[in-house]
Amino acid sequence: MKNIYFIINCGSNHKDIQTKGSGASELLFYMTAYKLSTFFKVTVFNRDAPVKIQNVTYLSLPDNMNPNIENIHDSIIIVQRDFYIAADLHKINPSNKYFVWSHDYLENDASNFLKDYSYAEMNQYLSKNNIHLISVSNFHKNNILTKMPNVIINVIYNALFPELYKTDVSITNLRNKNNIVFASNWGKGLDKVLNIGQEYYKVNPDFKLVLMKPSYCEWQPDFSNYPFVNCLGNITDKEEYCKIIKNSLCVLSTSYPETFGCVFAEALHLGVPVIGDNSINAGFHEIIEKDYMCNFNKLENVISKIEDIKKNNKNNKVRLNDIFYEKSVLHKWIKLLF
């Protein structure tokens, strides 16, 4: 059985990450590693103490970011996010095949992912040494290529794991046509969503904007001037999260160049429409149908779309495309790694 080593610069594992309400990329990293352990011998280096859970062996990542790489030969090494770690490990032991699984939108300053390298230096090193990148959307691939035009990129969407987002969770009443959800890092467009909310509140005084955020988002705005806001914060329980989404009229996207947009895939999986902002380019354009896209800078267009969804509530038959589900995504992973 082929050896696969995953490297992530944080703690947790595929069991307890499900109850932390942390960022989606960490959840998907651990869950994907676990699912691939059926087909490969999987070891994960992270920041916690060594442990064996189901088929996955977890080992502690030393402070020098070198997980005894000199003793690992002819294996596959998958590094999350940090391009410089893959490059530095390759310099120590080039016998392994290295991948960087990137989740993040790359801006001009990417020092967190590059460390002492420039984009030009990283582009040259990765391409010269056949170190492949994995992007999470075609939008993301194009974003990476603007910074590192010669690298090899494999597009693999983030997976929706149905076991985590059960469509049969019961809700206490029928879908509340007055609840609209925004669930994301609040720095990714909450200001636009609040502007939409202020205008829609004039049309519908029963409207509630339900706000959720990941655990790492510590910023807490003052909502005292927004009587329509129902701030729930970080929801760690997946069943409760599914109930909140299912008991809403729709979900609003971010206004940020998201490389994917897991919340939007989750909502569509649960049968809830998502209104996307087409005033910016983002990976969620590949998830949300064009009929549900509009310009968040034009408030009247968004409110018109909300009202249209409300009037046609029973006819809003939305679904998540099969290409985003675990089965399809894992097939791509297996094909790439074999």
C-alpha positions in Angstrom: 0.0 0.0 0.0 1.4 3.4 -1.0 2.5 5.8 1.8 0.9 9.2 1.9 2.1 11.8 4.4 0.0 14.9 5.1 1.6 17.9 6.8 -0.5 20.6 8.5 0.7 23.4 10.7 -2.1 23.1 13.3 -3.6 20.7 15.8 -6.7 18.5 15.9 -7.6 15.3 13.9 -10.4 14.0 11.7 -12.6 13.1 14.7 -12.5 16.2 17.0 -12.3 18.8 14.1 -15.9 17.9 13.4 -17.0 19.5 16.7 -14.9 22.6 16.7 -16.6 24.9 14.2 -13.1 25.9 12.9 -12.2 26.9 9.4 -13.5 24.7 6.5 -10.0 24.1 5.0 -8.8 22.3 8.2 -11.9 20.2 8.4 -11.6 19.2 4.7 -7.8 18.5 5.1 -8.4 16.0 7.9 -11.5 14.4 6.5 -9.9 13.9 3.1 -6.8 12.4 4.7 -9.1 10.0 6.7 -11.1 9.0 3.6 -8.0 8.3 1.6 -6.7 6.0 4.4 -9.0 3.3 2.9 -6.8 3.3 -0.2 -3.4 4.4 1.1 -1.3 4.1 4.3 -1.9 7.6 5.7 0.2 9.5 8.2 -0.6 13.1 9.3 2.1 15.3 10.8 0.5 18.1 12.9 1.0 20.0 16.1 -0.6 17.5 18.5 0.8 14.5 20.4 1.1 11.3 18.4 -2.0 9.1 18.3 -3.6 6.5 16.0 -7.2 7.0 15.1 -9.0 4.5 12.9 -6.7 4.1 9.8 -4.8 7.3 10.3 -1.5 7.7 12.2 -0.9 11.2 13.6 2.7 12.2 14.5 3.9 15.4 16.0 5.4 18.0 13.7 8.8 19.2 15.1 9.4 22.9 15.5 11.9 23.0 12.7 9.1 22.0 10.3 11.2 18.9 9.2 9.1 15.8 10.0 12.1 13.5 9.8 11.9 13.8 6.1 15.4 12.3 5.7 13.9 9.0 6.8 10.9 9.1 4.4 11.7 7.8 0.9 9.7 7.3 -2.3 6.5 8.5 -0.8 3.9 11.1 -1.4 4.1 14.3 0.7 1.0 16.6 0.8 1.6 20.0 2.4 -1.3 22.2 3.2 -1.0 25.9 2.3 2.7 26.5 2.9 4.6 26.5 -0.4 7.9 27.1 1.4 7.6 23.9 3.5 7.3 21.8 0.4 10.3 23.5 -1.2 12.4 23.2 2.0 11.5 19.5 2.5 12.3 18.8 -1.2 15.7 20.2 -0.7 16.4 17.8 2.2 15.0 14.7 0.4 14.1 14.9 -3.3 13.2 11.2 -3.5 9.6 11.9 -2.5 6.8 13.3 -4.7 5.6 16.6 -3.2 2.2 18.4 -3.5 1.0 21.7 -2.0 -2.7 21.6 -1.3 -3.5 25.3 -1.5 -6.8 26.7 -0.2 -6.1 30.4 0.0 -6.5 33.3 -2.4 -3.0 34.6 -3.2 -2.6 38.3 -3.0 0.6 40.4 -3.5 1.7 39.7 0.1 1.9 36.0 0.7 4.6 35.9 3.2 2.7 33.5 5.4 2.9 30.9 2.6 6.2 31.8 1.1 8.3 32.8 4.1 11.7 33.9 2.6 10.9 33.1 -1.0 9.5 35.6 -3.5 6.7 34.5 -5.9 9.3 34.4 -8.7 11.7 32.2 -6.7 8.9 29.9 -5.7 7.6 29.6 -9.2 11.0 28.7 -10.5 11.6 26.1 -7.7 8.3 24.4 -7.9 8.2 24.2 -11.7 11.9 23.1 -12.0 11.4 20.3 -9.5 8.0 19.1 -10.6 6.3 19.9 -7.4 2.5 20.0 -8.2 -0.1 22.3 -6.7 -3.7 21.4 -5.9 -6.2 24.2 -6.2 -9.8 24.0 -5.1 -11.5 25.7 -8.1 -10.7 26.8 -11.6 -10.9 30.4 -10.3 -8.3 29.5 -7.7 -6.0 27.9 -10.4 -6.1 31.1 -12.4 -5.3 33.1 -9.3 -2.2 31.0 -8.6 -1.1 31.3 -12.2 -1.1 35.1 -12.0 1.6 34.8 -9.3 3.4 31.6 -10.4 2.8 31.1 -14.1 4.9 28.0 -14.7 3.7 25.7 -11.9 1.7 22.6 -12.6 -1.8 22.8 -11.0 -4.4 20.0 -10.5 -7.9 21.3 -9.8 -9.8 19.3 -7.2 -12.9 20.8 -5.6 -13.4 20.7 -1.9 -15.6 17.7 -1.0 -19.0 17.7 0.6 -19.2 14.8 3.1 -22.9 13.9 3.4 -22.3 12.2 6.8 -21.5 15.6 8.3 -24.4 17.5 6.8 -27.5 15.3 7.1 -30.4 16.4 5.0 -32.9 14.6 7.2 -32.4 16.7 10.4 -35.7 17.7 11.8 -36.7 21.4 12.2 -39.4 22.6 14.6 -41.4 24.3 11.9 -41.6 25.0 8.2 -38.8 27.0 6.6 -38.9 30.5 8.0 -39.3 32.8 5.0 -38.0 35.7 7.0 -34.6 34.2 8.0 -31.6 34.9 5.8 -28.2 33.5 6.7 -24.7 34.9 6.3 -22.1 32.4 7.6 -18.5 33.3 7.0 -15.5 35.3 8.3 -17.2 38.6 8.8 -14.3 40.4 7.1 -15.4 38.9 3.8 -18.3 41.2 3.1 -20.4 41.6 6.2 -20.6 45.3 5.5 -22.4 44.7 2.2 -24.7 42.2 3.8 -25.6 44.7 6.5 -26.4 47.3 3.8 -28.7 44.8 2.1 -30.3 44.0 5.4 -31.0 47.7 6.2 -32.8 48.1 2.9 -34.7 44.8 3.1 -35.8 45.5 6.7 -37.7 48.5 5.3 -39.6 46.1 3.0 -40.0 43.3 5.5 -39.9 44.3 9.2 -40.1 40.6 10.2 -36.8 39.9 8.4 -33.9 38.4 10.5 -30.3 38.3 9.3 -28.8 35.2 11.0 -25.1 35.6 11.4 -22.6 32.7 12.0 -18.8 32.8 11.9 -15.9 30.3 12.3 -14.0 30.0 15.6 -10.9 31.9 14.3 -13.0 35.1 13.5 -12.7 37.1 16.7 -13.9 40.4 15.4 -17.3 41.3 16.9 -19.0 44.4 15.4 -21.5 46.5 17.2 -25.0 45.4 15.9 -27.0 47.7 18.2 -28.1 49.8 15.1 -29.2 46.7 13.2 -32.4 45.4 14.9 -32.8 42.7 12.3 -29.5 41.0 13.2 -29.6 37.6 15.1 -26.0 37.0 15.9 -25.3 33.3 16.7 -21.5 33.4 16.4 -19.6 30.1 16.2 -21.8 27.0 15.8 -19.9 23.9 16.6 -22.6 21.3 16.4 -23.2 20.1 12.8 -26.8 19.1 13.4 -27.6 22.5 14.9 -25.8 24.1 12.0 -27.9 22.1 9.5 -31.1 23.1 11.2 -30.3 26.8 11.1 -29.5 26.6 7.4 -32.6 24.5 6.6 -34.9 26.8 8.6 -33.9 29.8 6.4 -35.2 31.3 3.2 -31.7 31.6 1.6 -28.0 32.1 2.3 -26.0 35.1 1.1 -22.5 34.7 -0.3 -19.5 36.6 0.7 -18.1 39.6 -1.3 -14.6 38.3 -1.4 -12.5 36.3 -3.9 -13.2 33.0 -2.2 -11.2 30.1 -3.7 -14.2 27.8 -3.2 -17.1 28.6 -0.7 -17.9 25.5 1.4 -20.9 27.1 3.2 -22.6 27.6 -0.2 -22.1 24.0 -1.2 -23.4 22.9 2.2 -26.5 25.1 1.8 -27.3 23.7 -1.7 -26.8 20.2 -0.4 -29.4 21.0 2.3 -31.8 22.3 -0.4 -31.5 26.0 0.5 -30.9 28.6 -2.2 -27.8 30.7 -2.2 -27.6 34.3 -3.6 -24.1 35.0 -4.9 -22.4 38.3 -5.4 -21.3 38.6 -9.1 -19.7 42.0 -8.6 -16.5 40.1 -7.7 -14.9 37.0 -9.2 -14.7 34.0 -6.9 -14.7 30.2 -6.8 -18.4 30.2 -5.7 -19.4 31.2 -9.2 -18.6 27.5 -10.0 -21.1 26.3 -7.3 -24.0 28.7 -7.5 -26.3 28.7 -10.5 -26.3 31.9 -12.6 -30.0 32.5 -11.9 -29.1 33.1 -8.3 -26.3 35.6 -8.9 -26.6 39.4 -8.7 -24.6 42.5 -7.9 -24.5 43.1 -4.1 -23.7 46.8 -4.8 -27.1 47.2 -6.4 -29.3 46.7 -3.3 -32.6 46.7 -5.3 -31.4 43.7 -7.4 -30.6 41.7 -4.3 -33.9 42.5 -2.6 -35.7 41.6 -5.8 -33.9 38.2 -5.8 -34.8 37.6 -2.2 -38.5 38.4 -2.8 -38.5 36.2 -5.9 -37.2 33.3 -3.8 -39.8 34.1 -1.1 -42.7 34.1 -3.5 -41.5 30.9 -5.2 -40.4 29.1 -2.0 -42.0 25.7 -2.9 -40.5 25.9 -6.5 -36.9 26.7 -5.5 -35.6 23.2 -6.1 -31.9 23.7 -5.6 -29.3 21.0 -5.4 -25.6 20.6 -5.2 -23.9 19.3 -8.4 -22.5 15.8 -8.0 -19.0 17.0 -8.9 -18.7 18.5 -5.4 -19.6 15.4 -3.5 -17.2 13.1 -1.7 -17.4 10.3 -4.2 -16.4 12.4 -7.2 -13.8 14.4 -5.3 -12.1 11.3 -3.8 -12.0 9.7 -7.3 -9.9 12.7 -8.5 -7.6 12.4 -5.5 -7.1 8.7 -6.0 -6.5 9.1 -9.7 -3.9 11.8 -9.0 -2.0 9.9 -6.2 -1.9 6.5 -7.9 
